[in-house]
Amino acid sequence: MSALEKRIQDCSAGVAVVGLGFVGLPLARRLMEAGFQVAGIDKYIKDEKREEIEAEGIPVTRGFSAVSESDIVVICVPTPLTPDQNPDLSFVREATADVARNFGGGDGQKLVILESTSYPGTTREEMLPLFEREGLELGKRLLLAYAPERISPGTAGSALEKIPRVAGGLDEESGRVALAFYRRIVDSVTLVSKPEVAEMTKLLENIFRAVNIALVNEMSLLCRRMDIDIWEVVEAAATKPFGFMSFRPGPGLGGHCIPVDPFYLAWKAKQYDFYPEFIELAGKTNRGMPFHVVDWVVEALNGEGKSAKGSKVLVIGVAYKEDVADTRESPSLEVIELLARRGAEVVYHDSYIDMVEAGGKEYHSRELSPETISECDCLVIVTAHSDLDLELIASSEVPVVDTRNALGKLGLRGAL
Ligand SMILES: NC(=O)c1ccc[n+]([C@@H]2O[C@H](COP(=O)([O-])OP(=O)(O)OC[C@H]3O[C@@H](n4cnc5c(N)ncnc54)[C@H](O)[C@@H]3O)[C@@H](O)[C@H]2O)c1
């Protein structure tokens, strides 16, 4: 057993976590809990957040000098898309280059792990050369691995240690040490043969969700036309104990992962003259959903003899999913923008989010009260946080478009 493995074994290793966002911060906390020496590095952190994290006992710096003191470095920086929907690996490259420059002297080994989601080949083709440029050779002082994060913010039962992990090392030793490391902080780890397998695993998981959500969204459009309740169909199908997994229709996809990650693979696939059609089709179907939601609002207004233009519409929920304060890629923002473009006066309510910008305009959350509701011509539930007052909505006289079947909890059916 190497000196590094021994320090992992007794949790005395120093671990630097690079990027303290949705992924890095829970990891840093878990590492502390397990007894590791943790240092947080975040180049762009705001003072207020840095102070909050430091109050928890995790030192945070914007510089990378803590890397040289650490045995393990875990990189959890963003992997967004460029405006033309291509992978933007600038954060990964920048963080990797900073880690490589601050690797430190001596002959001790260091394990660097990437947790950010990316296409197969990122660890080998993008990261390794940046270390080699600094004279660091794989298998000597440098060990390099990829281990995707799977947390789901706001989802019950998604404590980091309970979610099984997958890891792949660039060589045998990197994999073995990464396995030993994750075994100290999570209940179950699968070591795969190489980072490309782990990178593709994460993308398969997220594309699986995107494609299945698209399928049920398409079914929901057909059901609506055939006057069949999609929610009842999904519930009934879910009684099958094998061979079926239930996905729920909705107003479109949001968040940092499911709408973004498939494009990473689609981009890489094209380098192999391969056009992954499921991904493109799912993207098209899911991205079309906010347009349908707006059509349903227009229909609901029609039913009242009103036009979209000049009507007041209350959009309920702007977070991309329930019980999180996160609007990244949220379909609500598109619904707001499209309604405003049709001439509706749009207001919104979200108990988690005070202010949003949609279509270049600022909106501020309204209290969900009988007064707010009675001022409106239509309500549209786009995200249903668990504190949403469903009784109040159900008792209103105003038509409701319920894209989440939130009122199903009261025995009333949604309007998808
Ligand atoms: N949010 C999720 O639920 C989730 C789940 C699984 C995987 N992921 C993946 O994990 C990665 C991180 O996502 P996130 O949601 O934590 O992002 P985030 O935006 O919440 O946090 C990223 C942090 O990295 C910091 N950062 C950016 N560039 C840096 C640099 N060069 N050096 C140091 N710090 C830097 C930012 O300031 C930010 O605080 C992404 O690849 C994402 O796809 C996210």
The ligand as an SDF file (V2000), in Angstrom:
LIG
                    3D

 44 48  0  0  0  0  0  0  0  0999 V2000
  -26.0180   20.7100   -9.7300 N   0  0  0  0  0  0  0  0  0  0  0  0
  -26.2360   19.4210   -9.8280 C   0  0  0  0  0  0  0  0  0  0  0  0
  -27.2520   18.9120   -9.3870 O   0  0  0  0  0  0  0  0  0  0  0  0
  -25.2250   18.4930  -10.4640 C   0  0  0  0  0  0  0  0  0  0  0  0
  -25.3640   17.1170  -10.2900 C   0  0  0  0  0  0  0  0  0  0  0  0
  -24.4400   16.2650  -10.8570 C   0  0  0  0  0  0  0  0  0  0  0  0
  -23.3800   16.7930  -11.6050 C   0  0  0  0  0  0  0  0  0  0  0  0
  -23.2720   18.1470  -11.7840 N   0  0  0  0  0  0  0  0  0  0  0  0
  -22.1130   18.6320  -12.5420 C   0  0  0  0  0  0  0  0  0  0  0  0
  -21.1420   19.0980  -11.6160 O   0  0  0  0  0  0  0  0  0  0  0  0
  -20.4300   20.2180  -12.1580 C   0  0  0  0  0  0  0  0  0  0  0  0
  -20.5520   21.4070  -11.2090 C   0  0  0  0  0  0  0  0  0  0  0  0
  -21.9140   21.7770  -11.1380 O   0  0  0  0  0  0  0  0  0  0  0  0
  -22.4860   22.7170   -9.9940 P   0  0  0  0  0  0  0  0  0  0  0  0
  -23.9600   22.6240  -10.1200 O   0  0  0  0  0  0  0  0  0  0  0  0
  -21.8240   22.3990   -8.6920 O   0  0  0  0  0  0  0  0  0  0  0  0
  -21.9850   24.1460  -10.5110 O   0  0  0  0  0  0  0  0  0  0  0  0
  -22.0390   25.5250   -9.6740 P   0  0  0  0  0  0  0  0  0  0  0  0
  -22.1080   26.5890  -10.6940 O   0  0  0  0  0  0  0  0  0  0  0  0
  -23.0600   25.4340   -8.6120 O   0  0  0  0  0  0  0  0  0  0  0  0
  -20.6350   25.5630   -8.9330 O   0  0  0  0  0  0  0  0  0  0  0  0
  -19.4110   25.6130   -9.5790 C   0  0  0  0  0  0  0  0  0  0  0  0
  -18.4380   26.4300   -8.7540 C   0  0  0  0  0  0  0  0  0  0  0  0
  -17.1770   26.3940   -9.4080 O   0  0  0  0  0  0  0  0  0  0  0  0
  -16.5580   27.6670   -9.2800 C   0  0  0  0  0  0  0  0  0  0  0  0
  -15.5610   27.8060  -10.3510 N   0  0  0  0  0  0  0  0  0  0  0  0
  -15.7580   28.0810  -11.6480 C   0  0  0  0  0  0  0  0  0  0  0  0
  -14.5940   28.0830  -12.2980 N   0  0  0  0  0  0  0  0  0  0  0  0
  -13.6240   27.8310  -11.3970 C   0  0  0  0  0  0  0  0  0  0  0  0
  -12.2100   27.7010  -11.4850 C   0  0  0  0  0  0  0  0  0  0  0  0
  -11.5800   27.8250  -12.6440 N   0  0  0  0  0  0  0  0  0  0  0  0
  -11.5500   27.4380  -10.3540 N   0  0  0  0  0  0  0  0  0  0  0  0
  -12.1810   27.3150   -9.1760 C   0  0  0  0  0  0  0  0  0  0  0  0
  -13.5210   27.3910   -9.0360 N   0  0  0  0  0  0  0  0  0  0  0  0
  -14.2280   27.6620  -10.1400 C   0  0  0  0  0  0  0  0  0  0  0  0
  -17.7100   28.6410   -9.3920 C   0  0  0  0  0  0  0  0  0  0  0  0
  -17.3780   29.8900   -8.7970 O   0  0  0  0  0  0  0  0  0  0  0  0
  -18.8170   27.9060   -8.6390 C   0  0  0  0  0  0  0  0  0  0  0  0
  -18.8770   28.2660   -7.2690 O   0  0  0  0  0  0  0  0  0  0  0  0
  -21.0290   20.4510  -13.5320 C   0  0  0  0  0  0  0  0  0  0  0  0
  -20.2700   19.7440  -14.4720 O   0  0  0  0  0  0  0  0  0  0  0  0
  -22.3940   19.8210  -13.4300 C   0  0  0  0  0  0  0  0  0  0  0  0
  -22.8870   19.4080  -14.6850 O   0  0  0  0  0  0  0  0  0  0  0  0
  -24.1530   19.0020  -11.2070 C   0  0  0  0  0  0  0  0  0  0  0  0
  1  2  1  0
  2  3  2  0
  2  4  1  0
  4  5  1  0
  4 44  2  0
  5  6  2  0
  6  7  1  0
  7  8  2  0
  8  9  1  0
  8 44  1  0
  9 10  1  0
  9 42  1  0
 10 11  1  0
 11 12  1  0
 11 40  1  0
 12 13  1  0
 13 14  1  0
 14 15  2  0
 14 16  1  0
 14 17  1  0
 17 18  1  0
 18 19  2  0
 18 20  1  0
 18 21  1  0
 21 22  1  0
 22 23  1  0
 23 24  1  0
 23 38  1  0
 24 25  1  0
 25 26  1  0
 25 36  1  0
 26 27  1  0
 26 35  1  0
 27 28  2  0
 28 29  1  0
 29 30  1  0
 29 35  2  0
 30 31  1  0
 30 32  2  0
 32 33  1  0
 33 34  2  0
 34 35  1  0
 36 37  1  0
 36 38  1  0
 38 39  1  0
 40 41  1  0
 40 42  1  0
 42 43  1  0
M  CHG  2   8   1  16  -1
M  END
$$$$
